[in-house]
Amino acid sequence: MFLTTLASLALAIASASAIPYSIPTTDGFPFPNPTQLASIEHIAGGSLPGGALPTSLKAAGITTLQLLSINEQFEVAFFESLLQNITQNQRGYDLECLTPFTPGYVIETLEAVIAQEKLHAIGVNGILKSAGQKALSPCKYQFPVDTFQSAIALANTFTDIALSILPAAQSIFTTDGADEDGIVPILGSVIGQEGEQNGFYRLLRKKRPSSAPFLTLGSTDFAFTVVQQFLVPGSCPFEVSSIDLKTYGALTVLTTPQATNMDLHFEVSDNVNAGNNSVVYLSGQNLPFTVPIKHVRRDATSGKTYFTAWFPFEEAGFAEGLTFAAVVNGKSNFTSIDAVAAATVFGPGLIEVE
């Protein structure tokens, strides 16, 4: 398991003393000229989608595209940083342990992934501009990794999250209809491409390429909360807080989850109450699963609250791979991810089970 929680992520960033990273602009990204774009497309193995772009977007569609733009540019930055660490022979990024993969193969693959993610970001910004909205430029970034293996583990996790929100984005564009209908099949192709990527990361980690028959769905609010942990505060050339999505308090999973029924121990930075709050899990294509909070203990010195909740992995038929955990107001059962997101106070806890 890697990076089970946002709090773990924030702690890792603080302890890593990482230098803020900026995406190189030698190829004009994120606004390349035609010659630069052709070069990116060549490395990526294909071009931007053809056809007319939307000329109008509804509010939910704009917000969703802004999230996708931020996320795609973060991914570009992450893989650019990873490739630099490898090619500059930084300590911890030795590829000799990757047998049967060769260093040249891994480097060529990462170069293609970077170009593909650039086209994703350029495409999203193109849709925003076509509809009269502002295209987003990159921020500065921070990455809590210091080895190749920890970097690939993180890539596995954030690609799981990307795969969880792209179907949600499709649903939003379908609901909006009109000009946004044409975005839906494009995102379908991106889902397949991200799945191909994630299979590669899993292979590098000696896992089987596919984790489960049906992958976990997520919330755009969950993804927005997660991606902000990688942004250097105040470095974005736009107001992150102006994007109409929620940011939750951190939920730390203190137990290493296993593929079995078990108790998990959690930590939050504020108060929770067993009478007023519960934990909800989102796993695979199952309905949200609500469990009670128990053994609540408040640390008066730190202000943190510790508690336990049942993790019904086998009982509830949870999927291997990514499961989300969230602390919500109330103790009700939920029938939709949107309802869970609306009730969430702390989260998401990111649980990876193999």
Secondary structure, DSSP 8 states (H G I E B T S, - for coil): ----SHHHHHHHHHHHT---B----TT-TTS--HHHHHHHHHHHTS----S---S---HHHHHHHHHHHHHHHHHHHHHHHHHHHHHTT-TT---GGGTTS-HHHHHHHHHHHHHHHHHHHHHHHHHHHHTT--------B-----SHHHHHHHHHHHHHHHHHHHHHHHHHHHHH-GGGGGHHHHHHHHHHHHHHHHHHHHHHTTS-S---SS-----HHHHHHHHHTTB-TT-SSS-GGGSS----B-EEE-S---SSEEEEEEEESS---TTTEEEEEEETTS--EEEEEEEEEE-TTT--EEEEEEEETTTTT--SEEEEEEEEES----S-HHHHHHHEEEEEEEEEE-
